[in-house]
Amino acid sequence: MTLNKRIFLYFFSTFLLLTIAISFFQYQREKEFRIEHLNTTLRTYNSTIYSYLNHDNNKFEELGKIISFFPDSTLRVTVIDLNGNVLYDNSVADGKKLENHLHRPEIEDASTYSVGTALRHSTTTNQNYYYLANRYADLFVRTALPYNLSTSKILKANTMFIYFIIIVLLIATVVLFLITRNFTRSIDRLRIFTNKADKGETIETNITFPKDELGDLSRNIITLYRKMEKAKNDVNLEREKLSKHILISQEGLGFFSAEKEEILTNRYFIQYASILTDTQFNSSQKIFELPEFDEINRFISESQQRETLTRKRIIIEKNGRVFSLRCIVFQDNTFEISINDITSQEHENELKRQLTQNISHELKTPVSSIMGYMESILDNPEIAPDRQRFFIERSFVQAQRLSSLLQDITILNKIEESNQLFEREMCDVAQTIDDVINDVQLQIEDKHFDIVKEYTKPLPINGNRSLLYSIFRNLLDNALNYAGENTRIRINCYREDDYFYYFSFSDNGIGIPEEHLSKIFERFYRIDKGRSRKLGGTGLGLAIVKNAVQFHKGNISAKSSPEGGITFVFSLQKDIK
């Protein structure tokens, strides 16, 4: 078979398949158009009927007159409530006697999609109908046309265009034959062109062609086509990924042209820029007119004179918040601006710095004391035994204080950062309070304290036993150390509901000045630093109490007692699963 014949066969086969595809598509399209036209007509009928029923309070007596004005004299109309009961049917004398229609196909579809169609046989009239039902707020309206010869003609596509396409195909075949005779004359030129365009870059392909001029041409065309498609898809994919990243990013991102025209921005960019500038605007270009961006404007102008990628970062504090603003200028002079709210980060860093300083300061005192006592013993080997024992005892006291301090720091960090490590179990708060009192009974007797418990046992709670113990132990230790002798302590569970116990822990001791009450739960906060250290306190007891209460989903506050002293009021959730 000659090249001319092969080309003709290829093109003819392609044109034939295309023609068949177009014909099939057109046939289906016209058929769908006719069906949709019929559906539109029936929906219009349904809407008109429902409007009449809705306007006339569901009176069906005059509905037949309304239907008679419709152009389709064979139109069947059925009105059904949402339970499937027939309220009206113009095909029978009394539609209410008809069986429930809720499970008719068109009604089921209308229940789900608001509209439903069906072509089926009616047992009521013993006819085939094309049904369309609409679901409204309080009822279904269904119209139907008998599926007879006229209706089937309406739904059947016109086939005249097929004959027209066949005639066009015959003419095109003749023209194609004439064209293919001259087509082979350009094959060599076209192959040379494609080989130059390809530049010898080989890309494996699963498509195979005959080893002739047409095969080479086809192979090169496919190769170039696939390269372009791959490049386009890669660009589109990267662009899509970048766009999604920008839109969902938690930082404010904006991309701008060299002329400062907006390319793409996300909502955080506008939000943060509005906070920085105390202005409301809907165009991101306006930010470059604000004084807060003067430094960035200068940087952009200078960077656009260079050919390398440059970047700059500045910190802006505004209205008690801290923002990090970064600008990157690209080689094509477009640039990116990102704005991040780092207020919480800066606050956290500041707290960590303060905590580190406090821990270092608190550790320094016992360590220095221990080193001093040990140095005195080492430098004076002939020191008297009683004096040596004194130094060792003081070192042991300081070591105990150091151990307590490290233990309290560990507990606090564990509660704040790894509270999931604490086990939950059923505990009795009343029993925990008794355990605490028993453990410090000697100190209570030495200082002549009077403990008054005002609650009904038991007090069950699903929580952590050791943290509950820490709450009441630290509160009691705090009173024993600072309230003074002959003090009365009241531990009261004054209320409970389905979720919480509500406690008060009060004493009538020397109390705390009002200006200190809001700060006593802070780490290492002391009212009298010298006295606290002398008594062996770490400054972390009330901070542990606060965190342990919060672990049990409660909160705590302190206030001065009417009879003097201080009262701690706090809540504990009964179940912290």
Rosetta blueprint (number, residue, H / E / L):
1 M L
2 T L
3 L H
4 N H
5 K H
6 R H
7 I H
8 F H
9 L H
10 Y H
11 F H
12 F H
13 S H
14 T H
15 F H
16 L H
17 L H
18 L H
19 T H
20 I H
21 A H
22 I H
23 S H
24 F H
25 F H
26 Q H
27 Y H
28 Q H
29 R H
30 E H
31 K H
32 E H
33 F H
34 R H
35 I H
36 E H
37 H H
38 L H
39 N H
40 T H
41 T H
42 L H
43 R H
44 T H
45 Y H
46 N H
47 S H
48 T H
49 I H
50 Y H
51 S H
52 Y H
53 L H
54 N H
55 H H
56 D L
57 N L
58 N L
59 K L
60 F L
61 E L
62 E L
63 L H
64 G H
65 K H
66 I H
67 I H
68 S H
69 F L
70 F L
71 P L
72 D L
73 S L
74 T L
75 L L
76 R E
77 V E
78 T E
79 V E
80 I E
81 D E
82 L L
83 N L
84 G L
85 N L
86 V E
87 L E
88 Y E
89 D E
90 N L
91 S L
92 V L
93 A L
94 D L
95 G H
96 K H
97 K H
98 L L
99 E L
100 N L
101 H L
102 L L
103 H L
104 R L
105 P H
106 E H
107 I H
108 E H
109 D H
110 A H
111 S H
112 T H
113 Y H
114 S L
115 V E
116 G E
117 T E
118 A E
119 L E
120 R E
121 H E
122 S E
123 T L
124 T L
125 T L
126 N L
127 Q E
128 N E
129 Y E
130 Y E
131 Y E
132 L E
133 A E
134 N E
135 R E
136 Y L
137 A L
138 D L
139 L E
140 F E
141 V E
142 R E
143 T E
144 A E
145 L E
146 P E
147 Y L
148 N L
149 L H
150 S H
151 T H
152 S H
153 K H
154 I H
155 L H
156 K L
157 A L
158 N L
159 T L
160 M H
161 F H
162 I H
163 Y H
164 F H
165 I H
166 I H
167 I H
168 V H
169 L H
170 L H
171 I H
172 A H
173 T H
174 V H
175 V H
176 L H
177 F H
178 L H
179 I H
180 T H
181 R H
182 N H
183 F H
184 T H
185 R H
186 S H
187 I H
188 D H
189 R H
190 L H
191 R H
192 I H
193 F H
194 T H
195 N H
196 K H
197 A H
198 D H
199 K L
200 G L
201 E L
202 T L
203 I L
204 E L
205 T L
206 N L
207 I L
208 T L
209 F L
210 P L
211 K L
212 D L
213 E H
214 L H
215 G H
216 D H
217 L H
218 S H
219 R H
220 N H
221 I H
222 I H
223 T H
224 L H
225 Y H
226 R H
227 K H
228 M H
229 E H
230 K H
231 A H
232 K H
233 N H
234 D H
235 V H
236 N H
237 L H
238 E H
239 R H
240 E H
241 K H
242 L H
243 S H
244 K H
245 H H
246 I H
247 L H
248 I H
249 S L
250 Q L
251 E L
252 G E
253 L E
254 G E
255 F E
256 F E
257 S L
258 A L
259 E L
260 K L
261 E L
262 E E
263 I E
264 L E
265 T E
266 N L
267 R H
268 Y H
269 F H
270 I H
271 Q H
272 Y H
273 A H
274 S H
275 I H
276 L H
277 T H
278 D L
279 T L
280 Q L
281 F L
282 N L
283 S L
284 S H
285 Q H
286 K H
287 I H
288 F H
289 E H
290 L L
291 P H
292 E H
293 F H
294 D H
295 E H
296 I H
297 N H
298 R H
299 F H
300 I H
301 S H
302 E H
303 S H
304 Q L
305 Q L
306 R L
307 E L
308 T L
309 L L
310 T E
311 R E
312 K E
313 R E
314 I E
315 I E
316 I E
317 E E
318 K E
319 N L
320 G L
321 R E
322 V E
323 F E
324 S E
325 L E
326 R E
327 C E
328 I E
329 V E
330 F L
331 Q L
332 D L
333 N L
334 T L
335 F E
336 E E
337 I E
338 S E
339 I E
340 N E
341 D E
342 I L
343 T H
344 S H
345 Q H
346 E H
347 H H
348 E H
349 N H
350 E H
351 L H
352 K H
353 R H
354 Q H
355 L H
356 T H
357 Q H
358 N H
359 I H
360 S H
361 H H
362 E H
363 L H
364 K H
365 T H
366 P H
367 V H
368 S H
369 S H
370 I H
371 M H
372 G H
373 Y H
374 M H
375 E H
376 S H
377 I H
378 L H
379 D H
380 N L
381 P L
382 E L
383 I L
384 A L
385 P H
386 D H
387 R H
388 Q H
389 R H
390 F H
391 F H
392 I H
393 E H
394 R H
395 S H
396 F H
397 V H
398 Q H
399 A H
400 Q H
401 R H
402 L H
403 S H
404 S H
405 L H
406 L H
407 Q H
408 D H
409 I H
410 T H
411 I H
412 L H
413 N H
414 K H
415 I H
416 E H
417 E H
418 S H
419 N H
420 Q H
421 L H
422 F L
423 E L
424 R L
425 E E
426 M E
427 C E
428 D E
429 V H
430 A H
431 Q H
432 T H
433 I H
434 D H
435 D H
436 V H
437 I H
438 N H
439 D H
440 V L
441 Q H
442 L H
443 Q H
444 I H
445 E H
446 D H
447 K L
448 H L
449 F L
450 D E
451 I E
452 V E
453 K E
454 E E
455 Y L
456 T L
457 K L
458 P L
459 L L
460 P E
461 I E
462 N E
463 G E
464 N L
465 R H
466 S H
467 L H
468 L H
469 Y H
470 S H
471 I H
472 F H
473 R H
474 N H
475 L H
476 L H
477 D H
478 N H
479 A H
480 L H
481 N H
482 Y H
483 A L
484 G L
485 E L
486 N L
487 T L
488 R E
489 I E
490 R E
491 I E
492 N E
493 C E
494 Y E
495 R E
496 E E
497 D L
498 D L
499 Y L
500 F E
501 Y E
502 Y E
503 F E
504 S E
505 F E
506 S E
507 D E
508 N L
509 G L
510 I L
511 G L
512 I L
513 P L
514 E H
515 E H
516 H H
517 L L
518 S L
519 K L
520 I L
521 F L
522 E L
523 R L
524 F L
525 Y L
526 R L
527 I L
528 D L
529 K H
530 G H
531 R H
532 S H
533 R H
534 K H
535 L L
536 G L
537 G L
538 T L
539 G L
540 L L
541 G H
542 L H
543 A H
544 I H
545 V H
546 K H
547 N H
548 A H
549 V H
550 Q H
551 F H
552 H L
553 K L
554 G L
555 N L
556 I E
557 S E
558 A E
559 K E
560 S E
561 S L
562 P L
563 E L
564 G L
565 G L
566 I E
567 T E
568 F E
569 V E
570 F E
571 S E
572 L E
573 Q E
574 K L
575 D E
576 I L
577 K L
